[in-house]
Amino acid sequence: MNTSSLPAFGLGTFRLQGQQVIDSVRMGLELGYRHIDTAQIYGNEAEVGQAIAEGDVARDSLFVTTKIWTENLAGDRLIPSLKDSLHKLRLPQVDLTLIHWPSPDDAVPLKETMQALAEAKALGLTRLTGISNFTVAHMEQAIAAVGAAEIATNQVEIHPFLQNRKVIEFARAHGIHLTAYMPLAYGRVMQDATLQQIAARHGVTPAQVALAWSLQQGFAVIPSSTKRDNLAANLEAVKIRLSDEDMSAIARLDRGERLANPGFAPQWDE
């Protein structure tokens, strides 16, 4: 498995629309972000593509991720949908394409979806392939379909209040990298007393502590922000080294607080 080119730090674009996402990506690129994460369902691929096109960062210095929506998981729909995403992004190829969610009620066989994704890679539409919101059971199916080496990452919700240990343990045992989305729990980390205390000791913010906690475990992170100061501050988290005591204190914050849990979500590993 080659995830050496998957940057540890990326810029998420979930919930950002129109000029807001253009400005966020533009500022991110100016500040040094080189991984931009979008998805078909976000409805902002065209704006992300515009921001990239208007920026002055060379394409080979950028890592762009998109995700296939549940309506496009069938074998005859996945590749056309990815081609449409590439058109919107103004790119001949993305660096990483993820299956955004397992098919609701497993309506589309995962083997069919994973094989179509592998075909998209063979066609040169995407450099790497991966998964998102996959449970242990779905990871087992994905590995059976294409092999763990074809799964560059599993992008799942991970933050101090949802530490997703079963998924992490299984992924690590099979050599599957993890990307933490919502790493700041929609800003909830800023109000936590434990994170505030750790942040004060290090002279940083609770958000930076939460990001450092994920990075220190080897996860990639994709926080989002529309504010330049926050975008810049988030990047500084790579410089923070938390102590074993800090890490243990944060480990105790896990309370299974899942923020992304739509009605079509799979049966989560608790």
Backbone hydrogen bonds in HBPLUS format (Angstrom, degrees):
<---DONOR---> <-ACCEPTOR-->    atom                        ^
c    i                          cat <-CA-CA->   ^        H-A-AA   ^      H-
h    n   atom  resd res      DA  || num        DHA   H-A  angle D-A-AA Bond
n    s   type  num  typ     dist DA aas  dist angle  dist       angle   num
A0006-LEU N   A0003-THR O   2.98 MM   3  5.18 165.4  2.00 111.5 116.2     1
A0221-VAL N   A0008-ALA O   2.87 MM 213  6.23 154.9  1.93 151.1 154.3     2
A0010-GLY N   A0221-VAL O   2.78 MM 211  6.02 150.3  1.87 159.9 167.2     3
A0011-LEU N   A0035-HIS O   2.77 MM  24  6.10 152.4  1.85 151.0 158.6     4
A0037-ASP N   A0011-LEU O   2.97 MM  26  5.98 170.6  1.98 159.3 156.3     5
A0012-GLY N   A0223-PRO O   2.93 MM 211  5.30 170.8  1.94 122.6 125.2     6
A0016-LEU N   A0013-THR O   3.11 MM   3  5.46 161.6  2.14 131.3 132.4     7
A0020-GLN N   A0017-GLN O   3.01 MM   3  5.54 122.2  2.36 148.9 146.7     8
A0021-VAL N   A0017-GLN O   3.35 MM   4  5.25 148.8  2.45 104.7 111.7     9
A0022-ILE N   A0018-GLY O   3.25 MM   4  6.59 160.6  2.29 149.1 155.0    10
A0023-ASP N   A0019-GLN O   2.86 MM   4  6.01 165.4  1.88 152.8 156.0    11
A0024-SER N   A0020-GLN O   3.02 MM   4  6.19 155.6  2.08 141.0 148.1    12
A0025-VAL N   A0021-VAL O   2.96 MM   4  6.05 172.8  1.96 152.5 154.1    13
A0026-ARG N   A0022-ILE O   2.91 MM   4  6.01 160.4  1.95 147.2 153.8    14
A0027-MET N   A0023-ASP O   2.88 MM   4  6.00 167.3  1.89 150.1 153.6    15
A0028-GLY N   A0024-SER O   2.84 MM   4  5.98 158.0  1.89 146.3 153.6    16
A0029-LEU N   A0025-VAL O   2.87 MM   4  6.08 164.5  1.90 155.6 158.3    17
A0030-GLU N   A0026-ARG O   3.06 MM   4  6.30 157.5  2.11 146.5 152.9    18
A0031-LEU N   A0027-MET O   2.93 MM   4  6.17 145.2  2.05 148.9 158.4    19
A0031-LEU N   A0028-GLY O   3.14 MM   3  5.12 122.2  2.49  93.9 108.3    20
A0032-GLY N   A0028-GLY O   3.05 MM   4  6.30 122.2  2.40 142.1 156.8    21
A0033-TYR N   A0028-GLY O   2.88 MM   5  5.17 155.7  1.93 149.0 142.8    22
A0032-GLY N   A0029-LEU O   3.24 MM   3  5.22 145.3  2.37  96.2 106.1    23
A0063-PHE N   A0034-ARG O   2.70 MM  29  5.98 143.3  1.83 155.3 167.5    24
A0036-ILE N   A0063-PHE O   2.88 MM  27  6.36 151.1  1.96 160.0 169.6    25
A0065-THR N   A0036-ILE O   2.96 MM  29  6.29 165.8  1.98 162.1 164.5    26
A0038-THR N   A0065-THR O   2.85 MM  27  6.01 165.0  1.88 148.9 153.9    27
A0042-TYR N   A0039-ALA O   3.15 MM   3  5.33 143.6  2.29 102.2 112.6    28
A0040-GLN N   A0067-LYS O   3.14 MM  27  5.96 173.1  2.15 149.1 151.0    29
A0043-GLY N   A0040-GLN O   3.33 MM   3  6.02 158.5  2.38 114.3 119.3    30
A0048-VAL N   A0044-ASN O   2.88 MM   4  6.13 161.1  1.92 158.7 164.6    31
A0049-GLY N   A0045-GLU O   2.83 MM   4  6.02 159.9  1.87 148.8 154.7    32
A0050-GLN N   A0046-ALA O   2.89 MM   4  6.15 146.7  2.01 139.7 149.1    33
A0051-ALA N   A0047-GLU O   2.94 MM   4  6.21 162.4  1.97 151.2 154.7    34
A0052-ILE N   A0048-VAL O   2.98 MM   4  6.25 158.1  2.03 151.7 157.7    35
A0053-ALA N   A0049-GLY O   2.87 MM   4  6.02 161.1  1.91 146.9 152.7    36
A0054-GLU N   A0050-GLN O   2.88 MM   4  6.04 150.5  1.97 149.9 157.7    37
A0055-GLY N   A0051-ALA O   3.05 MM   4  6.06 119.7  2.43 133.0 146.7    38
A0055-GLY N   A0052-ILE O   3.19 MM   3  5.12 143.6  2.33  95.7 106.4    39
A0061-SER N   A0058-ALA O   2.90 MM   3  5.35 158.5  1.95 115.4 122.2    40
A0062-LEU N   A0059-ARG O   3.01 MM   3  5.25 164.3  2.03 112.3 117.3    41
A0095-ASP N   A0064-VAL O   2.95 MM  31  5.28 137.4  2.14 139.9 152.8    42
A0096-LEU N   A0064-VAL O   3.21 MM  32  6.49 148.2  2.31 152.8 150.3    43
A0066-THR N   A0096-LEU O   3.10 MM  30  6.60 154.1  2.17 161.3 167.6    44
A0098-LEU N   A0066-THR O   3.01 MM  32  6.43 158.2  2.06 146.4 153.3    45
A0068-ILE N   A0098-LEU O   2.76 MM  30  6.18 160.0  1.80 169.7 173.6    46
A0100-HIS N   A0068-ILE O   3.11 MM  32  5.44 155.6  2.17 138.3 144.8    47
A0072-ASN N   A0069-TRP O   2.93 MM   3  5.59 160.0  1.97 121.3 128.0    48
A0077-ARG N   A0074-ALA O   2.95 MM   3  5.31 160.4  1.99 115.8 122.4    49
A0078-LEU N   A0074-ALA O   3.08 MM   4  6.08 150.5  2.17 171.9 176.1    50
A0081-SER N   A0077-ARG O   3.03 MM   4  6.08 155.8  2.09 150.5 157.7    51
A0082-LEU N   A0078-LEU O   2.94 MM   4  6.23 150.7  2.03 151.6 160.5    52
A0083-LYS N   A0079-ILE O   2.93 MM   4  6.18 157.7  1.98 156.3 162.4    53
A0084-ASP N   A0080-PRO O   3.04 MM   4  6.29 147.0  2.16 140.7 149.3    54
A0085-SER N   A0081-SER O   2.96 MM   4  6.29 149.6  2.05 141.9 150.4    55
A0086-LEU N   A0082-LEU O   2.88 MM   4  6.19 156.6  1.93 151.1 157.1    56
A0087-HIS N   A0083-LYS O   2.99 MM   4  6.24 150.2  2.08 141.4 149.3    57
A0088-LYS N   A0084-ASP O   3.03 MM   4  6.35 159.5  2.07 149.2 154.0    58
A0089-LEU N   A0085-SER O   2.84 MM   4  6.09 155.5  1.90 150.6 158.3    59
A0090-ARG N   A0086-LEU O   2.87 MM   4  5.85 114.0  2.31 136.0 151.6    60
A0091-LEU N   A0086-LEU O   3.04 MM   5  5.19 160.8  2.08 146.9 150.4    61
A0090-ARG N   A0087-HIS O   3.20 MM   3  5.03 146.8  2.32  94.6 104.4    62
A0094-VAL N   A0125-LEU O   3.11 MM  31  6.56 157.6  2.16 145.9 145.1    63
A0127-ARG N   A0094-VAL O   2.94 MM  33  6.43 147.7  2.05 145.7 155.9    64
A0128-LEU N   A0095-ASP O   2.82 MM  33  5.79 125.5  2.12 123.6 140.0    65
A0097-THR N   A0128-LEU O   3.09 MM  31  6.48 151.2  2.18 139.4 145.0    66
A0130-GLY N   A0097-THR O   2.95 MM  33  6.18 139.6  2.12 153.9 150.1    67
A0099-ILE N   A0130-GLY O   3.12 MM  31  6.56 143.5  2.26 127.2 132.9    68
A0132-SER N   A0099-ILE O   2.92 MM  33  5.80 117.5  2.32 164.2 157.2    69
A0106-ASP N   A0103-SER O   2.68 MM   3  4.72 144.4  1.80 141.2 134.7    70
A0107-ALA N   A0104-PRO O   3.13 MM   3  6.06 155.0  2.19 125.8 128.3    71
A0112-GLU N   A0109-PRO O   3.03 MM   3  5.41 123.5  2.36 106.6 119.7    72
A0113-THR N   A0109-PRO O   3.27 MM   4  6.70 156.8  2.33 150.8 157.0    73
A0114-MET N   A0110-LEU O   2.85 MM   4  6.05 172.6  1.86 162.3 163.8    74
A0115-GLN N   A0111-LYS O   2.98 MM   4  6.02 154.5  2.05 144.3 151.2    75
A0116-ALA N   A0112-GLU O   3.08 MM   4  6.26 149.5  2.18 140.3 148.4    76
A0117-LEU N   A0113-THR O   2.92 MM   4  6.21 151.5  2.00 148.7 157.2    77
A0118-ALA N   A0114-MET O   2.90 MM   4  6.15 151.3  1.98 142.3 150.2    78
A0119-GLU N   A0115-GLN O   2.95 MM   4  6.20 145.1  2.08 138.3 147.8    79
A0120-ALA N   A0116-ALA O   2.96 MM   4  6.28 148.4  2.06 142.7 151.1    80
A0121-LYS N   A0117-LEU O   3.08 MM   4  6.44 149.0  2.18 145.0 152.8    81
A0122-ALA N   A0118-ALA O   2.96 MM   4  6.27 155.4  2.02 144.5 151.4    82
A0123-LEU N   A0119-GLU O   2.91 MM   4  6.17 141.1  2.06 146.1 156.5    83
A0125-LEU N   A0120-ALA O   3.02 MM   5  5.48 151.5  2.10 169.5 161.2    84
A0124-GLY N   A0121-LYS O   2.94 MM   3  5.10 154.3  2.00 105.0 113.5    85
A0152-ALA N   A0129-THR O   2.77 MM  23  5.86 174.2  1.77 161.4 159.3    86
A0131-ILE N   A0153-THR O   3.06 MM  22  6.35 171.5  2.07 163.9 165.7    87
A0155-GLN N   A0131-ILE O   2.91 MM  24  6.39 159.4  1.95 139.8 141.2    88
A0133-ASN N   A0155-GLN O   2.89 MM  22  6.22 150.5  1.98 141.6 149.6    89
A0139-MET N   A0135-THR O   2.83 MM   4  6.06 152.5  1.90 149.6 157.9    90
A0140-GLU N   A0136-VAL O   2.91 MM   4  6.19 154.8  1.97 151.6 158.3    91
A0141-GLN N   A0137-ALA O   3.15 MM   4  6.47 153.7  2.22 141.8 148.2    92
A0142-ALA N   A0138-HIS O   2.90 MM   4  6.14 157.7  1.95 148.3 154.5    93
A0143-ILE N   A0139-MET O   2.88 MM   4  6.06 162.1  1.92 154.1 158.2    94
A0144-ALA N   A0140-GLU O   3.02 MM   4  6.21 156.1  2.08 143.4 150.3    95
A0145-ALA N   A0141-GLN O   2.97 MM   4  6.18 140.1  2.13 141.8 152.7    96
A0145-ALA N   A0142-ALA O   3.15 MM   3  5.03 122.9  2.49  90.1 104.6    97
A0146-VAL N   A0142-ALA O   3.02 MM   4  6.27 165.2  2.05 158.1 159.4    98
A0147-GLY N   A0143-ILE O   2.75 MM   4  4.26 135.8  1.94 117.9 129.6    99
A0150-GLU N   A0147-GLY O   3.15 MM   3  5.83 159.4  2.20 117.6 123.0   100
A0151-ILE N   A0148-ALA O   3.00 MM   3  5.31 163.9  2.03 115.3 118.7   101
A0154-ASN N   A0177-HIS O   2.92 MM  23  6.40 138.9  2.09 143.5 153.0   102
A0179-THR N   A0154-ASN O   3.16 MM  25  6.12 165.2  2.19 128.5 129.6   103
A0156-VAL N   A0179-THR O   2.93 MM  23  6.28 148.3  2.03 170.3 176.0   104
A0181-TYR N   A0156-VAL O   2.89 MM  25  5.83 166.4  1.91 137.3 141.5   105
A0158-ILE N   A0181-TYR O   3.36 MM  23  6.15 154.8  2.43 150.9 154.8   106
A0159-HIS N   A0162-LEU O   3.06 MM   3  5.27 163.0  2.09 132.7 138.1   107
A0162-LEU N   A0159-HIS O   2.94 MM   3  5.27 156.5  1.99 118.1 125.6   108
A0255-ARG N   A0161-PHE O   3.11 MM  94  5.27 165.5  2.13 114.4 118.8   109
A0257-GLU N   A0161-PHE O   2.91 MM  96  5.49 160.0  1.95 146.0 141.9   110
A0168-ILE N   A0164-ASN O   3.08 MM   4  6.28 164.6  2.10 156.2 161.2   111
A0169-GLU N   A0165-ARG O   2.82 MM   4  5.93 164.1  1.85 152.8 157.1   112
A0170-PHE N   A0166-LYS O   3.05 MM   4  6.22 165.6  2.07 148.2 151.8   113
A0171-ALA N   A0167-VAL O   2.91 MM   4  6.04 168.0  1.92 152.8 156.8   114
A0172-ARG N   A0168-ILE O   2.92 MM   4  6.04 169.5  1.94 153.7 156.8   115
A0173-ALA N   A0169-GLU O   3.05 MM   4  6.17 155.3  2.11 143.3 150.3   116
A0174-HIS N   A0170-PHE O   3.16 MM   4  6.42 130.5  2.42 142.8 155.0   117
A0174-HIS N   A0171-ALA O   3.08 MM   3  5.27 139.1  2.26 100.7 112.3   118
A0176-ILE N   A0171-ALA O   2.80 MM   5  4.78 166.9  1.81 145.9 142.0   119
A0175-GLY N   A0172-ARG O   3.14 MM   3  5.00 168.8  2.15 105.8 107.7   120
A0220-ALA N   A0178-LEU O   3.03 MM  42  6.50 159.8  2.07 147.1 151.9   121
A0180-ALA N   A0220-ALA O   2.72 MM  40  6.00 168.8  1.73 161.9 157.8   122
A0185-ALA N   A0182-MET O   2.94 MM   3  5.14 165.8  1.96 115.8 119.3   123
A0187-GLY N   A0184-LEU O   2.89 MM   3  5.31 126.7  2.18 108.8 122.8   124
A0188-ARG N   A0185-ALA O   2.98 MM   3  5.32 166.5  1.99 116.5 120.0   125
A0190-MET N   A0187-GLY O   3.05 MM   3  5.70 152.3  2.13 116.1 123.2   126
A0191-GLN N   A0188-ARG O   3.08 MM   3  5.65 150.6  2.17 114.6 122.0   127
A0192-ASP N   A0189-VAL O   3.36 MM   3  5.43 162.7  2.39 104.3 109.4   128
A0196-GLN N   A0192-ASP O   2.89 MM   4  6.09 149.0  1.98 148.3 158.4   129
A0197-GLN N   A0193-ALA O   2.91 MM   4  6.14 153.4  1.98 148.5 154.8   130
A0198-ILE N   A0194-THR O   3.03 MM   4  6.33 163.9  2.06 152.7 156.6   131
A0199-ALA N   A0195-LEU O   2.89 MM   4  5.95 159.4  1.93 143.7 150.3   132
A0200-ALA N   A0196-GLN O   2.94 MM   4  6.12 153.3  2.01 144.0 150.9   133
A0201-ARG N   A0197-GLN O   3.13 MM   4  6.43 153.9  2.20 146.5 152.6   134
A0202-HIS N   A0198-ILE O   3.17 MM   4  6.48 144.8  2.30 145.8 155.1   135
A0202-HIS N   A0199-ALA O   3.15 MM   3  5.21 124.3  2.47  95.4 109.4   136
A0203-GLY N   A0199-ALA O   2.82 MM   4  5.87 116.9  2.23 142.1 159.5   137
A0204-VAL N   A0199-ALA O   2.94 MM   5  4.93 164.9  1.96 141.3 143.0   138
A0203-GLY N   A0200-ALA O   3.29 MM   3  4.98 145.0  2.42  91.5 101.6   139
A0209-VAL N   A0205-THR O   3.04 MM   4  6.41 149.7  2.14 147.7 156.8   140
A0210-ALA N   A0206-PRO O   2.93 MM   4  6.21 160.2  1.97 151.4 155.6   141
A0211-LEU N   A0207-ALA O   3.03 MM   4  6.31 158.6  2.08 151.2 156.5   142
A0212-ALA N   A0208-GLN O   2.90 MM   4  6.05 158.7  1.95 144.3 150.9   143
A0213-TRP N   A0209-VAL O   2.85 MM   4  6.05 149.5  1.94 149.6 158.1   144
A0214-SER N   A0210-ALA O   3.26 MM   4  6.58 153.2  2.34 142.6 147.7   145
A0215-LEU N   A0211-LEU O   2.91 MM   4  6.19 171.8  1.92 158.0 160.5   146
A0216-GLN N   A0212-ALA O   2.82 MM   4  5.81 157.4  1.87 147.6 153.7   147
A0217-GLN N   A0214-SER O   3.08 MM   3  5.33 142.8  2.22 103.5 114.2   148
A0219-PHE N   A0214-SER O   3.19 MM   5  5.52 155.3  2.25 151.9 144.3   149
A0218-GLY N   A0215-LEU O   2.90 MM   3  5.14 158.7  1.95 109.4 115.6   150
A0231-LEU N   A0227-LYS O   2.94 MM   4  6.22 160.7  1.98 157.8 164.1   151
A0232-ALA N   A0228-ARG O   2.93 MM   4  6.15 160.7  1.97 153.1 157.8   152
A0233-ALA N   A0229-ASP O   2.87 MM   4  6.05 158.2  1.92 144.2 151.0   153
A0234-ASN N   A0230-ASN O   2.84 MM   4  5.94 160.1  1.88 151.0 155.6   154
A0235-LEU N   A0231-LEU O   3.41 MM   4  6.63 156.4  2.47 140.7 145.4   155
A0236-GLU N   A0233-ALA O   3.04 MM   3  5.25 133.7  2.26 101.5 114.3   156
A0237-ALA N   A0234-ASN O   3.03 MM   3  5.64 163.3  2.06 117.1 122.6   157
A0238-VAL N   A0235-LEU O   3.40 MM   3  6.34 171.3  2.41 122.0 123.2   158
A0239-LYS N   A0236-GLU O   3.04 MM   3  5.79 166.6  2.05 122.9 127.1   159
A0240-ILE N   A0237-ALA O   3.13 MM   3  5.43 163.9  2.15 112.1 117.1   160
A0247-MET N   A0243-SER O   2.97 MM   4  6.29 164.1  1.99 154.7 157.9   161
A0248-SER N   A0244-ASP O   2.93 MM   4  6.12 154.7  1.99 146.1 153.0   162
A0249-ALA N   A0245-GLU O   2.95 MM   4  6.13 155.8  2.01 146.8 153.2   163
A0250-ILE N   A0246-ASP O   3.01 MM   4  6.31 156.0  2.07 151.4 157.8   164
A0251-ALA N   A0247-MET O   2.92 MM   4  6.12 148.4  2.02 141.8 151.2   165
A0252-ARG N   A0248-SER O   3.29 MM   4  6.58 135.9  2.50 139.1 148.4   166
A0252-ARG N   A0249-ALA O   3.26 MM   3  5.41 135.9  2.47  95.9 107.0   167
A0253-LEU N   A0250-ILE O   2.92 MM   3  5.28 163.4  1.95 114.3 119.6   168
A0258-ARG N   A0256-GLY O   3.06 MM   2  5.89 115.5  2.49 113.3  97.0   169
A0265-ALA N   A0262-PRO O   2.99 MM   3  5.41 164.9  2.02 121.9 123.6   170
